[in-house]
Amino acid sequence: MTPALHRNLITDIEGIAVGNADDATICSGVTVILPPPGSTAAVDVRGGGAGTQETDVLSLDGSIEEAHAVVLSGGSAFGLAAAAGVRDWLASKGIGFPVREARVPIVAEAILFDLLNGGQKDALSDAYVRLARQACLAASQEGFALGSAGAGYGAATANLRGGLGSASADLADGLKVAALVAANPVGTVTMGTTPHFWAHPFERNGEFGGLGPPAAWSAPVSPPLLKIRVGESTTIAVVATNAVLDKRAARRLAILAQTGLARAIHPVHTPLDGDVVFALATNKIPLKEPLGDLAVLGSAAADALARAIARAVYAAAPTPTGWVGPPAYTERFPNPA
């Protein structure tokens, strides 16, 4: 089924499917992004403590142009097991890079740290394989849950529960761009002690409350609010477009999209964060002016990613029993104004 337009989700890019699976017992989850065949994939890593798989093959030095799936997962290094579950599922469908009669699924993954948020943290690797398969089975080109879902289930910012967010934008001549993010940064996505989001200049249609900027604001002189341990943080994301891009252009799109993290999170790209942005291009709409159009596309991708980060936190569910971490946005700000 062709997805409806203007869902304000990454599935507004025709052919992209997303599936979530999460487990309250371990207080974590997995999100799987399945691009259509023939999509170009690339990646940009900015955090100093990234946990990834198959990012080397998607680098400009790598020989592979396509990823058959992108996985975002909680669980820190244990969550890297999710890629195995997705590989097995893709292989069962005959999907993969052809090597004579064999098919090798290329599954790129990035993980976030959510090991200290409560829940039972034993036998984690097996849990992420299971969740990855569930996410594949749940994958749809239509809507999917935001907030406390999938890879965002166990996420947190310095002062609020984190989550899974998405946003999209229509550009000229049929071009579209969209973002999906699991927001678990070391810093904040809200401004000081206020309910206002750093990303407020980019908000569309009240998608994260429509509060706009604070009535009066000056940058704080004191150090920024951070989590107790810097290494407990990561923001991992995917930006997607229906434009025709080779791997070099797709990587530039990912680089440009990283600006969205800086527009929505304060601070970002710290030494032990694992910030990673993947880029997917479904190669449907040629760019008329490759360099200029790519700059416009990248700017829109950064805006969409900033919006997705704010949506992730805004949509987070009230914290569950046993949660170890900050409250959800609706708990800290029950009547924002």
SULGI-V299771 format. One record per residue. N is the residue number from 1. BURIAL is + if it has 16 or more other ideal C-beta (glycine too) atoms within 10 Angstrom, else -. Layout:
N_BURIAL ; N_BURIAL
//
This chain:
1_- ; 2_- ; 3_+ ; 4_- ; 5_- ; 6_- ; 7_+ ; 8_+ ; 9_+ ; 10_+ ; 11_+ ; 12_+ ; 13_+ ; 14_- ; 15_+ ; 16_+ ; 17_+ ; 18_+ ; 19_+ ; 20_+ ; 21_+ ; 22_+ ; 23_+ ; 24_+ ; 25_- ; 26_+ ; 27_+ ; 28_+ ; 29_+ ; 30_+ ; 31_+ ; 32_+ ; 33_+ ; 34_+ ; 35_+ ; 36_+ ; 37_- ; 38_- ; 39_+ ; 40_+ ; 41_+ ; 42_+ ; 43_+ ; 44_+ ; 45_+ ; 46_+ ; 47_+ ; 48_- ; 49_+ ; 50_+ ; 51_+ ; 52_+ ; 53_+ ; 54_+ ; 55_+ ; 56_- ; 57_+ ; 58_+ ; 59_- ; 60_- ; 61_- ; 62_+ ; 63_- ; 64_+ ; 65_+ ; 66_- ; 67_+ ; 68_+ ; 69_+ ; 70_+ ; 71_+ ; 72_+ ; 73_+ ; 74_+ ; 75_+ ; 76_+ ; 77_- ; 78_+ ; 79_+ ; 80_+ ; 81_+ ; 82_+ ; 83_+ ; 84_+ ; 85_+ ; 86_+ ; 87_+ ; 88_- ; 89_+ ; 90_+ ; 91_- ; 92_- ; 93_- ; 94_- ; 95_+ ; 96_+ ; 97_+ ; 98_- ; 99_- ; 100_- ; 101_- ; 102_- ; 103_- ; 104_- ; 105_+ ; 106_+ ; 107_+ ; 108_+ ; 109_+ ; 110_+ ; 111_+ ; 112_+ ; 113_+ ; 114_+ ; 115_+ ; 116_+ ; 117_+ ; 118_+ ; 119_+ ; 120_- ; 121_+ ; 122_- ; 123_- ; 124_+ ; 125_- ; 126_- ; 127_+ ; 128_+ ; 129_+ ; 130_+ ; 131_+ ; 132_+ ; 133_+ ; 134_+ ; 135_+ ; 136_+ ; 137_- ; 138_+ ; 139_+ ; 140_- ; 141_+ ; 142_- ; 143_- ; 144_+ ; 145_+ ; 146_+ ; 147_+ ; 148_+ ; 149_+ ; 150_+ ; 151_+ ; 152_+ ; 153_+ ; 154_+ ; 155_+ ; 156_+ ; 157_+ ; 158_+ ; 159_+ ; 160_+ ; 161_+ ; 162_+ ; 163_+ ; 164_+ ; 165_+ ; 166_+ ; 167_+ ; 168_+ ; 169_+ ; 170_- ; 171_+ ; 172_- ; 173_- ; 174_- ; 175_+ ; 176_+ ; 177_+ ; 178_+ ; 179_+ ; 180_+ ; 181_+ ; 182_+ ; 183_+ ; 184_+ ; 185_+ ; 186_+ ; 187_+ ; 188_+ ; 189_+ ; 190_+ ; 191_+ ; 192_+ ; 193_- ; 194_- ; 195_+ ; 196_+ ; 197_+ ; 198_+ ; 199_+ ; 200_+ ; 201_- ; 202_+ ; 203_+ ; 204_- ; 205_- ; 206_- ; 207_+ ; 208_+ ; 209_+ ; 210_- ; 211_+ ; 212_- ; 213_- ; 214_- ; 215_- ; 216_- ; 217_- ; 218_- ; 219_- ; 220_- ; 221_- ; 222_- ; 223_- ; 224_- ; 225_+ ; 226_+ ; 227_+ ; 228_- ; 229_- ; 230_+ ; 231_+ ; 232_+ ; 233_+ ; 234_+ ; 235_+ ; 236_+ ; 237_+ ; 238_+ ; 239_+ ; 240_+ ; 241_+ ; 242_+ ; 243_+ ; 244_- ; 245_+ ; 246_- ; 247_+ ; 248_- ; 249_+ ; 250_+ ; 251_+ ; 252_+ ; 253_+ ; 254_+ ; 255_+ ; 256_+ ; 257_+ ; 258_+ ; 259_+ ; 260_+ ; 261_+ ; 262_+ ; 263_+ ; 264_+ ; 265_+ ; 266_+ ; 267_+ ; 268_+ ; 269_+ ; 270_+ ; 271_- ; 272_+ ; 273_+ ; 274_+ ; 275_+ ; 276_+ ; 277_+ ; 278_+ ; 279_+ ; 280_+ ; 281_+ ; 282_+ ; 283_+ ; 284_+ ; 285_+ ; 286_- ; 287_+ ; 288_- ; 289_- ; 290_- ; 291_- ; 292_- ; 293_+ ; 294_+ ; 295_- ; 296_+ ; 297_+ ; 298_+ ; 299_+ ; 300_+ ; 301_+ ; 302_+ ; 303_+ ; 304_+ ; 305_+ ; 306_+ ; 307_+ ; 308_+ ; 309_+ ; 310_+ ; 311_+ ; 312_+ ; 313_+ ; 314_+ ; 315_+ ; 316_+ ; 317_+ ; 318_- ; 319_+ ; 320_- ; 321_- ; 322_- ; 323_+ ; 324_- ; 325_+ ; 326_+ ; 327_+ ; 328_+ ; 329_+ ; 330_+ ; 331_- ; 332_- ; 333_+ ; 334_- ; 335_- ; 336_- ; 337_-
//
